[in-house]
Amino acid sequence: MGLSALFDSRFKFRVHMVQLSLISLVVLLSIVRIAIALPQRAHIMGIAIGIKSILFISYQLLTEHTVKFQKWASPKANFILNVIDIPFWAVIMFLLFQANARFCAGAACGVSWVMAALAIVIL
């Protein structure tokens, strides 16, 4: 696959759909984890950062695939949004590892480890 294929609109659309499904899963698991046991900072941040990422990807999809929003399309903005996203998911991963190392028991522990693994994949 050449470098030009990475910037193909169809390829980016598929990647964005995979990212949206993984991020939605993290948000859902964060809500489940908060419902199971006492909420921790990492799980609350998982919801906020997940919603932020969904908004970023929605902006990119709308400006690329919808004529009405193409006037706001900016490759520089897409680059900045993509660069901003990486450290946030790294923080989620770090906080989940830290929380799981401190105390981890029962079903909440399994949910937290799945969230940590998804954060690694999203990175």
Residue pairs with C-beta under 8 A, 6 or more apart in sequence:
5 11
6 12
9 64
9 65
12 64
13 61
13 64
13 65
16 57
16 60
16 61
19 53
19 57
19 122
20 54
20 57
22 118
22 121
22 122
23 50
23 53
23 54
23 57
23 122
24 50
24 54
25 118
26 46
26 50
26 92
26 115
26 118
26 119
26 122
27 46
27 47
27 50
27 51
27 54
29 46
29 111
29 114
29 115
29 118
30 43
30 44
30 46
30 47
30 50
30 115
31 47
32 111
33 39
33 43
33 108
33 111
33 112
33 115
34 43
34 44
34 47
36 106
36 107
36 108
36 111
37 106
37 108
40 95
40 99
41 95
41 99
42 92
42 95
42 96
42 98
42 99
42 112
42 115
43 99
43 112
43 115
45 91
45 92
45 95
46 92
46 96
46 115
49 88
49 89
49 91
49 92
52 85
52 88
53 85
53 88
53 89
53 122
56 81
56 82
56 84
56 85
59 72
59 77
59 81
60 78
60 81
62 69
63 69
63 70
63 72
63 73
63 74
63 78
64 70
64 73
86 123
89 119
89 122
89 123
90 119
90 123
92 115
92 119
93 116
93 119
93 120
93 123
96 112
96 113
96 115
96 116
96 119
97 116
99 112
100 109
100 112
100 113
100 116
104 112
104 113
